[in-house]
Amino acid sequence: MYLKDVVKLLKELIEIPSPLYEEEEIANYVGNWLERSGLEVEYQYVEKGRPNVISWVKGKYDDVKIMLVGHLDTFSIGDEAIEAKVIDDSIWGRGAVDMKGAIAAMMSAFSRVSKLNLKYTAVLGLVVDEEGKGKGSELLVTKVRSEKAIVGEPTNFSVSPLQSGLLEIELLVRGVRTHVALPEHGVNAYDEAVKVLNYIKGTHMFKDRGPLPYMYSTFVISKVICGEELWSIPKHCRVHVVMSLLPWQDPDVIFDELSKASVRLISDDCELLISMVDDDLGFWLVNWEETFSTLVDVIKSTIGKVHVSYMRSWCDANNLYHKGGIPTIVFGPGDLKLAHSDNERISISDVALASEIYYRILVKELEAK
């Protein structure tokens, strides 16, 4: 596929809105595109209107040597404009880097390799709900068994065999309302919540470090709803917290520790409820170079040096590894820090390079002729 065709495909993908829970239109588009390219396609429904798209390039043998995985849903904010803009070497737009650029590269690579004589089979899994609970990839692994998998999240072409875990919690604090001029006669729910949050941030889990850059736990207060009236101290405070955990940190153990300790911090007249919203273990794929030797060879022949990184955001790799038992790494074009941002974009040359790398991997893995 020529560069202009990859650019055209990516622009069309970006201009199909696909926020979480609204993936059906883009699923139909990619499914039709793949069928027109001569590939077999199956729709696997997580729920009504939310299908995974699974596509095969079939070889002489049905053994699935490799699966490439991307997610169709995107982060979204309200009624933002959905438009793909080409500025210099970059395509701007929601989903460009997370992760429609990689999807365009994977689709074009599968289209190219489908024209060859193949010994083995490969699967392209384009899933829904990555920005939610990961239901798409969880369902995908009930259908597909593969020797290995590559998830195309943005890693700037570094290989990420280490995946962070996740702990997402919500604090609900109930205090005692009183006049703002007489705060000593009440219990400020916000102040009580801050005590708990400061305790959590100071725990040992946020002092651990791993051997790679950015390999440490993170703590983010992503949403706060607090207070009722301007002239009374807050009686209720609800705080949503997202924590990225190191691969060896167990979210269930940490949640139990935090819950027990936090209850002891609040004032006697205050109530605290801590609930777990979501959690997942990370993983550390040892000896990944042996399993993904083809990827290593292709990187060396196209980019040069192989760089190893730590994937600090939850992604579908967790489900492939833990629930599918599939050795999985994350490798894709673009910079993760541009995802979920107001300046989301991806380099056109990076998308083209990703397409070539994915294609060469498929050629080697499937022993194409």
C-alpha positions as CSV (number, residue, x, y, z in Angstrom):
1,M,0.0,0.0,0.0
2,Y,1.4,3.4,-1.0
3,L,1.9,6.2,1.6
4,K,-1.0,8.2,0.3
5,D,-3.4,5.2,0.8
6,V,-2.3,4.8,4.4
7,V,-2.8,8.5,5.0
8,K,-6.3,8.3,3.4
9,L,-7.2,5.3,5.5
10,L,-6.0,7.0,8.8
11,K,-7.9,10.2,8.0
12,E,-11.1,8.2,7.3
13,L,-10.7,6.3,10.6
14,I,-10.2,9.5,12.6
15,E,-13.2,11.2,11.0
16,I,-15.5,8.3,12.2
17,P,-16.3,9.2,15.8
18,S,-15.7,6.2,18.0
19,P,-15.9,7.2,21.7
20,L,-16.3,4.5,24.3
21,Y,-19.7,2.7,23.9
22,E,-20.1,4.0,20.3
23,E,-17.9,1.8,18.2
24,E,-20.3,0.2,15.8
25,E,-19.8,2.6,12.9
26,I,-16.0,2.3,12.9
27,A,-16.3,-1.5,13.4
28,N,-18.4,-1.8,10.3
29,Y,-16.0,0.5,8.3
30,V,-12.9,-1.5,9.2
31,G,-14.7,-4.8,8.6
32,N,-15.9,-3.8,5.2
33,W,-12.4,-2.4,4.3
34,L,-10.7,-5.7,5.3
35,E,-13.3,-7.7,3.4
36,R,-12.7,-5.6,0.2
37,S,-9.0,-6.4,0.7
38,G,-9.8,-10.1,0.5
39,L,-9.5,-11.0,4.2
40,E,-11.9,-13.1,6.2
41,V,-13.8,-11.1,8.8
42,E,-15.9,-12.0,11.9
43,Y,-17.8,-9.7,14.2
44,Q,-17.7,-10.6,17.8
45,Y,-20.2,-8.7,19.9
46,V,-19.4,-7.6,23.4
47,E,-23.0,-6.3,23.6
48,K,-25.5,-4.9,21.1
49,G,-23.9,-2.3,18.8
50,R,-20.4,-3.0,20.1
51,P,-18.5,-5.6,18.0
52,N,-14.9,-6.6,18.0
53,V,-13.6,-7.1,14.4
54,I,-11.5,-10.2,13.9
55,S,-9.7,-10.8,10.6
56,W,-7.6,-13.7,9.4
57,V,-4.9,-14.1,6.9
58,K,-5.0,-17.9,6.4
59,G,-2.0,-20.0,5.6
60,K,-1.5,-23.7,4.7
61,Y,-1.7,-24.5,8.4
62,D,-4.3,-23.1,10.8
63,D,-1.8,-22.5,13.6
64,V,-2.0,-18.8,14.6
65,K,1.6,-17.7,14.8
66,I,0.9,-14.1,15.7
67,M,-1.9,-11.7,16.5
68,L,-1.8,-8.0,16.2
69,V,-4.3,-6.1,18.4
70,G,-5.6,-2.6,18.5
71,H,-8.6,-0.8,20.0
72,L,-11.3,1.0,18.0
73,D,-12.7,3.2,20.8
74,T,-11.2,6.5,21.7
75,F,-11.0,8.8,24.6
76,S,-13.4,11.7,24.1
77,I,-14.5,15.0,25.7
78,G,-18.0,16.2,25.2
79,D,-18.9,17.6,21.8
80,E,-15.3,18.2,20.5
81,A,-15.0,18.5,16.7
82,I,-14.0,15.3,15.0
83,E,-11.7,16.2,12.1
84,A,-8.5,14.9,10.7
85,K,-6.0,17.7,9.8
86,V,-2.7,17.2,8.0
87,I,-0.1,19.7,9.2
88,D,3.4,19.1,7.9
89,D,4.3,15.5,8.6
90,S,1.6,14.9,11.2
91,I,-2.1,14.0,11.2
92,W,-4.0,15.7,14.1
93,G,-7.3,14.5,15.5
94,R,-8.9,12.5,18.3
95,G,-7.7,8.9,18.2
96,A,-4.7,9.7,15.8
97,V,-2.1,8.3,18.2
98,D,-4.4,6.3,20.5
99,M,-4.6,4.3,18.4
100,K,-6.0,4.7,14.9
101,G,-2.5,5.3,13.5
102,A,-1.4,1.9,14.6
103,I,-4.7,0.4,13.3
104,A,-4.2,1.9,9.9
105,A,-0.7,0.5,9.8
106,M,-1.9,-3.0,10.9
107,M,-4.8,-3.1,8.4
108,S,-2.5,-2.1,5.5
109,A,0.1,-4.7,6.6
110,F,-2.5,-7.4,6.7
111,S,-3.9,-6.4,3.3
112,R,-0.4,-6.6,1.8
113,V,0.5,-10.0,3.3
114,S,-2.8,-11.5,2.3
115,K,-1.6,-11.5,-1.4
116,L,1.3,-13.9,-0.6
117,N,1.5,-17.6,-0.2
118,L,1.5,-18.3,3.5
119,K,2.5,-21.3,5.6
120,Y,0.9,-20.2,8.8
121,T,-2.1,-18.0,9.9
122,A,-2.2,-14.6,11.6
123,V,-5.1,-12.7,13.3
124,L,-5.9,-9.0,13.4
125,G,-8.0,-8.3,16.5
126,L,-9.6,-4.8,16.6
127,V,-11.5,-4.5,19.8
128,V,-13.9,-2.3,21.7
129,D,-14.0,-1.0,25.3
130,E,-10.2,-0.5,25.9
131,E,-11.1,2.9,27.3
132,G,-13.6,1.2,29.5
133,K,-13.1,-2.1,31.3
134,G,-11.4,-4.0,28.5
135,K,-14.4,-6.2,27.7
136,G,-13.3,-6.4,24.0
137,S,-9.9,-8.0,24.5
138,E,-11.3,-10.2,27.3
139,L,-13.8,-11.6,24.9
140,L,-11.3,-11.8,22.0
141,V,-9.1,-14.3,23.9
142,T,-12.1,-16.7,24.3
143,K,-12.1,-17.0,20.5
144,V,-8.4,-16.7,19.4
145,R,-5.4,-18.6,20.6
146,S,-2.1,-17.3,19.3
147,E,1.6,-18.1,20.0
148,K,2.2,-14.5,20.6
149,A,0.6,-11.0,20.3
150,I,1.7,-7.4,19.7
151,V,-0.5,-4.6,20.9
152,G,0.0,-1.4,18.9
153,E,-0.3,1.2,21.6
154,P,2.1,4.2,21.1
155,T,5.6,3.4,22.4
156,N,7.7,5.4,20.0
157,F,8.8,2.1,18.4
158,S,10.3,0.9,21.7
159,V,9.4,-2.7,22.9
160,S,7.4,-2.8,26.1
161,P,7.5,-6.3,27.6
162,L,6.6,-4.8,31.0
163,Q,3.0,-3.7,31.6
164,S,1.8,-1.7,34.6
165,G,-1.1,-2.8,36.8
166,L,-4.0,-0.7,37.8
167,L,-6.0,0.3,40.9
168,E,-8.9,2.7,40.5
169,I,-10.8,3.7,43.7
170,E,-13.5,6.1,44.8
171,L,-13.6,7.8,48.2
172,L,-16.9,9.0,49.6
173,V,-16.7,11.1,52.7
174,R,-19.6,12.3,54.7
175,G,-18.9,15.1,57.2
176,V,-21.1,17.5,59.4
177,R,-22.4,20.6,57.7
178,T,-22.2,24.0,59.4
179,H,-21.8,27.7,58.6
180,V,-18.5,28.5,56.8
181,A,-17.8,31.2,59.5
182,L,-17.9,28.5,62.3
183,P,-16.1,25.5,60.8
184,E,-15.0,24.3,64.2
185,H,-18.6,23.2,64.8
186,G,-18.7,20.9,61.9
187,V,-16.6,18.3,60.0
188,N,-15.4,19.4,56.6
189,A,-15.7,16.4,54.2
190,Y,-13.1,17.9,51.9
191,D,-10.5,18.2,54.7
192,E,-11.1,14.6,55.8
193,A,-10.7,13.4,52.2
194,V,-7.4,15.3,51.9
195,K,-6.1,13.5,55.0
196,V,-6.8,10.1,53.4
197,L,-5.4,11.1,50.0
198,N,-2.2,12.4,51.6
199,Y,-1.8,9.2,53.5
200,I,-2.2,7.1,50.4
201,K,0.4,9.2,48.5
202,G,2.9,8.8,51.3
203,T,2.7,4.9,51.4
204,H,5.6,2.6,50.5
205,M,4.1,1.7,47.1
206,F,4.9,5.1,45.7
207,K,8.6,4.8,46.7
208,D,9.4,1.6,44.7
209,R,11.3,2.0,41.5
210,G,12.0,-0.4,38.6
211,P,15.0,-0.6,36.3
212,L,13.5,1.4,33.4
213,P,12.6,5.1,32.9
214,Y,9.2,6.0,34.2
215,M,9.0,2.7,36.0
216,Y,7.3,3.8,39.2
217,S,3.8,3.9,40.5
218,T,1.6,7.0,39.9
219,F,-1.3,8.5,41.9
220,V,-3.8,10.8,40.1
221,I,-6.9,12.5,41.5
222,S,-9.0,12.5,38.3
223,K,-12.3,13.8,39.6
224,V,-13.6,15.6,42.7
225,I,-17.2,16.4,43.5
226,C,-17.4,18.3,46.8
227,G,-19.7,20.7,48.6
228,E,-23.3,21.7,48.3
229,E,-23.7,25.4,49.1
230,L,-21.1,28.2,49.0
231,W,-21.8,29.3,52.6
232,S,-21.7,26.0,54.4
233,I,-18.7,23.6,54.8
234,P,-19.0,20.5,52.6
235,K,-20.9,17.7,54.0
236,H,-20.1,15.3,51.1
237,C,-17.0,14.8,49.1
238,R,-16.5,12.2,46.4
239,V,-13.0,11.7,45.0
240,H,-12.0,9.4,42.1
241,V,-8.3,8.2,42.1
242,V,-6.4,6.3,39.5
243,M,-3.2,4.5,40.4
244,S,-0.7,2.9,38.0
245,L,1.0,0.1,39.8
246,L,4.3,-1.7,39.2
247,P,4.1,-5.3,37.8
248,W,4.8,-6.9,41.2
249,Q,2.3,-4.8,43.2
250,D,-1.0,-6.6,43.9
251,P,-3.9,-4.2,43.6
252,D,-6.2,-6.3,45.9
253,V,-3.6,-6.4,48.7
254,I,-2.9,-2.7,48.4
255,F,-6.7,-1.9,48.4
256,D,-7.2,-3.9,51.6
257,E,-4.2,-2.1,53.3
258,L,-5.4,1.3,52.3
259,S,-9.0,0.7,53.3
260,K,-8.1,-0.5,56.8
261,A,-5.6,2.3,57.4
262,S,-7.7,5.1,56.0
263,V,-10.7,4.4,58.2
264,R,-8.6,5.1,61.2
265,L,-7.6,8.6,59.9
266,I,-11.0,10.3,59.8
267,S,-12.7,12.2,62.6
268,D,-15.2,10.4,64.9
269,D,-18.2,12.3,63.5
270,C,-17.2,11.5,59.9
271,E,-18.1,8.5,57.7
272,L,-15.8,7.1,55.0
273,L,-16.5,4.6,52.2
274,I,-13.7,3.4,49.9
275,S,-14.8,1.4,46.9
276,M,-12.8,-0.3,44.2
277,V,-13.8,0.8,40.7
278,D,-11.3,-1.3,38.8
279,D,-8.1,-3.3,39.3
280,D,-5.7,-5.4,37.3
281,L,-2.3,-7.0,37.8
282,G,0.6,-5.9,35.6
283,F,3.1,-8.3,34.1
284,W,6.8,-8.7,33.3
285,L,7.4,-10.9,30.3
286,V,10.9,-12.4,30.9
287,N,12.9,-13.8,28.0
288,W,10.8,-11.8,25.6
289,E,13.6,-11.6,23.1
290,E,13.4,-15.3,22.3
291,T,9.6,-15.3,21.8
292,F,9.8,-12.1,19.7
293,S,13.0,-12.7,17.9
294,T,11.3,-11.8,14.6
295,L,10.4,-8.4,15.9
296,V,13.9,-7.9,17.2
297,D,15.3,-8.7,13.7
298,V,12.9,-6.5,11.9
299,I,13.6,-3.5,14.2
300,K,17.3,-3.9,13.7
301,S,16.9,-4.0,9.9
302,T,14.5,-1.0,9.8
303,I,15.3,1.3,12.8
304,G,18.6,0.0,14.1
305,K,18.8,-0.3,17.9
306,V,16.1,-2.0,19.9
307,H,14.9,0.1,22.8
308,V,13.0,-1.4,25.7
309,S,10.4,0.6,27.7
310,Y,7.8,0.3,30.4
311,M,4.1,0.6,29.5
312,R,2.8,2.7,32.4
313,S,-0.8,2.8,31.2
314,W,-3.3,-0.1,31.3
315,C,-4.0,-1.5,27.9
316,D,-5.4,-4.7,26.3
317,A,-2.0,-6.4,26.8
318,N,-3.1,-7.2,30.3
319,N,-6.1,-9.2,29.2
320,L,-4.1,-11.0,26.4
321,Y,-1.5,-12.1,28.9
322,H,-3.5,-12.8,32.1
323,K,-6.8,-14.0,30.6
324,G,-5.6,-15.4,27.3
325,G,-2.3,-16.8,28.5
326,I,-0.7,-15.2,25.4
327,P,2.9,-13.9,25.5
328,T,2.4,-10.2,24.7
329,I,4.4,-7.1,24.1
330,V,3.4,-3.5,23.3
331,F,4.9,-1.9,20.3
332,G,3.6,0.9,18.1
333,P,4.0,4.3,16.5
334,G,3.6,7.6,18.3
335,D,4.1,9.2,21.7
336,L,1.8,8.1,24.5
337,K,1.9,11.5,26.2
338,L,-0.1,12.9,23.2
339,A,-2.9,10.4,23.9
340,H,-6.0,11.9,25.7
341,S,-4.5,15.4,25.2
342,D,-5.7,18.5,23.4
343,N,-2.9,18.1,20.9
344,E,-3.3,14.5,19.8
345,R,-1.4,13.8,16.6
346,I,0.9,11.2,15.0
347,S,3.6,11.5,12.4
348,I,2.7,10.2,9.0
349,S,6.2,8.8,8.5
350,D,5.8,6.9,11.7
351,V,2.6,5.3,10.6
352,A,4.2,4.3,7.3
353,L,7.2,2.9,9.1
354,A,4.9,1.0,11.5
355,S,3.0,-0.5,8.5
356,E,6.3,-1.7,7.0
357,I,7.5,-3.2,10.3
358,Y,4.2,-5.0,10.9
359,Y,4.3,-6.3,7.3
360,R,7.8,-7.6,7.6
361,I,7.0,-9.3,10.9
362,L,4.0,-11.0,9.3
363,V,6.1,-12.1,6.3
364,K,8.7,-13.7,8.6
365,E,6.3,-15.3,11.1
366,L,4.0,-16.7,8.5
367,E,6.9,-17.9,6.3
368,A,5.4,-16.0,3.3
369,K,6.6,-16.6,-0.3
